[in-house]
Amino acid sequence: MGGGPLWLRLYMKRPHPTPPPAGEGAKLSFWHPASLIATWFGAGLLPRCPGTWGTLAALPFGALIIHQFGMMALLYASIILFVVGIKASNIYMARTGKEHDPGEIVVDEVVGMWLVLLVTPRGLPYSELGAYLTAFALFRLFDIAKPWPIRLADKRIKGGLGVMLDDVLASGFAAVVLISALLWFYSYFFTLADMLV
């Protein structure tokens, strides 16, 4: 009697459910550390414009770190969160089956916003809130527009590093524009003051 041993033939006749495609049906609890970090405690799960929500959610954390511990603490926090964000993003994408920077992953926006805050001066002639909102607007502009080489990094670099790196580059563009605008403002302000004296 062909067909192999009886136990094997009986096993092969059992109904076996077809496994779902990769990623489909995979779940990651909201309370999983990777999910909390990747979505920045759920900010990336809010409806419409998750990147904007994530960037807004980064502001109070960044401001609190600056006021309580200083600029260097925010720099160290940014570096640590960059490394942790790569790992959290990789886990989140692997467990949910989503690829190439899912919108709900906003830890990259948090790091990018914090880096811009590092060059956002305090005690300006206008309000500190205005300075933070200017930094926010500039970062979102470059994060959305993705000029070269941000767009190149976004397309070429995959995984968690790709998720995080394009926002770090966007923060660099935003920081340069912010510093340039402040230098022009101060130059214009003091020139005008000298003319009025």
C-alpha positions as CSV (number, residue, x, y, z in Angstrom):
1,M,0.0,0.0,0.0
2,G,1.7,3.2,-1.3
3,G,1.5,6.7,-0.1
4,G,3.8,6.5,2.9
5,P,3.2,5.6,6.5
6,L,-0.4,5.6,7.8
7,W,0.3,8.4,10.3
8,L,1.6,10.6,7.5
9,R,-1.4,10.0,5.2
10,L,-3.8,10.7,8.1
11,Y,-1.9,13.9,8.9
12,M,-2.0,15.1,5.3
13,K,-5.7,14.5,5.1
14,R,-6.4,16.9,8.0
15,P,-7.6,20.3,7.1
16,H,-4.9,22.8,7.6
17,P,-5.7,26.5,7.5
18,T,-3.9,28.5,4.8
19,P,-1.5,30.9,6.5
20,P,-2.3,34.6,5.8
21,P,0.1,36.6,3.6
22,A,3.0,38.1,5.3
23,G,1.9,40.9,7.6
24,E,-1.8,40.3,7.1
25,G,-3.5,39.6,10.4
26,A,-0.3,40.4,12.3
27,K,-1.1,42.5,15.3
28,L,0.8,44.6,17.7
29,S,-0.8,45.8,21.0
30,F,-1.1,49.5,21.5
31,W,0.6,49.0,24.8
32,H,3.6,47.2,23.4
33,P,6.7,49.4,24.0
34,A,7.6,49.4,20.3
35,S,4.0,50.6,19.4
36,L,4.1,53.3,22.1
37,I,7.4,54.7,21.0
38,A,6.8,54.4,17.2
39,T,3.4,56.2,17.4
40,W,4.6,58.4,20.2
41,F,2.0,57.3,22.7
42,G,-0.8,57.2,20.1
43,A,-0.2,60.7,18.5
44,G,0.4,59.0,15.1
45,L,-2.9,57.2,15.3
46,L,-4.9,60.4,15.4
47,P,-7.0,60.9,12.2
48,R,-5.5,63.0,9.3
49,C,-2.0,64.3,9.1
50,P,-0.3,62.0,11.6
51,G,3.1,63.6,11.0
52,T,1.7,67.0,12.1
53,W,0.2,65.4,15.2
54,G,3.5,63.7,16.0
55,T,5.4,66.9,15.6
56,L,3.0,68.8,17.8
57,A,3.2,66.1,20.5
58,A,7.0,66.5,20.4
59,L,6.9,70.2,21.4
60,P,5.8,69.9,25.0
61,F,8.3,67.1,25.7
62,G,11.1,69.0,24.1
63,A,10.2,72.3,25.9
64,L,10.0,70.5,29.2
65,I,13.4,68.8,28.8
66,I,15.0,72.2,27.8
67,H,13.5,74.1,30.8
68,Q,14.2,71.4,33.3
69,F,17.5,70.0,32.2
70,G,18.9,72.2,29.5
71,M,19.9,72.0,25.8
72,M,22.5,69.3,26.2
73,A,19.9,67.0,27.8
74,L,17.7,67.5,24.8
75,L,20.6,66.6,22.5
76,Y,21.3,63.4,24.4
77,A,17.6,62.6,24.5
78,S,17.4,63.1,20.7
79,I,20.4,60.7,20.1
80,I,18.9,58.1,22.4
81,L,15.4,58.3,20.8
82,F,17.0,58.2,17.3
83,V,18.6,54.8,18.2
84,V,15.5,53.5,20.0
85,G,13.3,54.8,17.2
86,I,15.1,52.7,14.6
87,K,14.5,49.5,16.7
88,A,10.9,50.4,17.5
89,S,10.1,51.2,13.9
90,N,11.6,47.9,12.7
91,I,9.5,46.0,15.2
92,Y,6.4,47.9,14.4
93,M,6.7,47.3,10.7
94,A,7.6,43.7,11.1
95,R,4.7,42.9,13.4
96,T,2.1,44.9,11.4
97,G,3.4,43.9,7.9
98,K,3.6,47.6,6.9
99,E,6.6,48.8,5.0
100,H,8.4,52.0,4.1
101,D,7.6,54.6,6.8
102,P,4.0,54.0,7.7
103,G,2.2,57.2,8.5
104,E,1.4,56.3,12.1
105,I,5.1,56.0,12.9
106,V,5.9,59.5,14.2
107,V,8.9,59.0,16.4
108,D,11.0,60.3,13.5
109,E,9.0,63.6,13.7
110,V,9.7,63.8,17.4
111,V,13.5,63.4,16.9
112,G,13.4,65.9,14.0
113,M,11.5,68.5,16.0
114,W,13.7,68.1,19.0
115,L,16.8,68.7,16.9
116,V,15.3,71.9,15.5
117,L,14.5,73.1,19.0
118,L,18.2,72.8,19.8
119,V,18.9,75.8,17.6
120,T,15.7,77.7,18.5
121,P,16.9,80.6,20.8
122,R,15.1,81.6,23.9
123,G,14.5,85.1,25.3
124,L,13.9,86.6,21.9
125,P,12.3,90.1,21.4
126,Y,9.1,88.1,20.5
127,S,7.6,85.3,22.5
128,E,9.3,82.0,23.0
129,L,6.0,80.3,21.9
130,G,6.5,82.2,18.6
131,A,10.0,80.8,18.2
132,Y,8.7,77.3,18.8
133,L,5.9,77.7,16.3
134,T,8.3,79.0,13.7
135,A,10.6,76.0,14.3
136,F,7.5,73.7,14.0
137,A,6.4,75.3,10.7
138,L,9.9,75.1,9.1
139,F,10.4,71.5,10.1
140,R,7.0,70.4,8.8
141,L,7.7,72.3,5.5
142,F,10.9,70.4,4.8
143,D,9.5,67.1,6.1
144,I,6.6,67.3,3.7
145,A,8.4,68.9,0.7
146,K,11.4,66.6,1.0
147,P,14.0,68.4,-1.1
148,W,17.1,66.6,-2.3
149,P,18.8,64.8,-0.5
150,I,15.9,64.1,1.9
151,R,13.8,62.5,-0.9
152,L,16.7,60.4,-2.0
153,A,17.3,59.1,1.5
154,D,13.5,58.4,1.9
155,K,13.5,56.3,-1.3
156,R,16.8,54.5,-1.0
157,I,17.2,53.7,2.7
158,K,14.8,51.1,4.0
159,G,13.8,49.9,7.4
160,G,13.9,51.8,10.7
161,L,17.0,53.8,9.7
162,G,15.2,55.1,6.6
163,V,12.2,56.0,8.7
164,M,14.3,58.1,11.1
165,L,17.0,59.5,8.8
166,D,14.8,61.6,6.4
167,D,13.4,63.5,9.3
168,V,16.9,64.2,10.7
169,L,17.8,65.6,7.4
170,A,14.7,67.7,7.3
171,S,15.6,69.1,10.7
172,G,19.0,70.1,9.3
173,F,17.3,72.1,6.5
174,A,14.9,73.7,9.0
175,A,17.7,74.6,11.4
176,V,19.7,76.3,8.7
177,V,16.8,78.4,7.5
178,L,15.8,79.3,11.1
179,I,19.3,80.5,12.0
180,S,19.6,82.4,8.7
181,A,16.3,84.1,9.3
182,L,17.3,85.0,12.9
183,L,20.6,86.5,11.7
184,W,18.8,88.6,9.1
185,F,16.3,89.7,11.7
186,Y,18.9,90.8,14.2
187,S,20.9,92.5,11.5
188,Y,17.9,94.4,10.3
189,F,16.7,95.2,13.8
190,F,20.0,96.6,15.0
191,T,20.5,98.5,11.7
192,L,17.1,100.1,12.1
193,A,17.8,100.9,15.8
194,D,21.1,102.7,14.8
195,M,19.2,104.7,12.2
196,L,16.7,105.9,14.7
197,V,19.2,106.9,17.4
